[in-house]
Amino acid sequence: TNCVHCKTCDIRDPYGIINWVPPEGGGGPKYKLM
């Protein structure tokens, strides 16, 4: 997926339509070159 787990979609959703939950593990993206 293209999600980087920044939670912007949850912050920019004033009506609460998007239910954001952390992915399994909760570790976030694992960038190899950063």
Secondary structure by P-SEA (a helix, b strand, c coil): cccccccccccccccccccccccccccccccccc
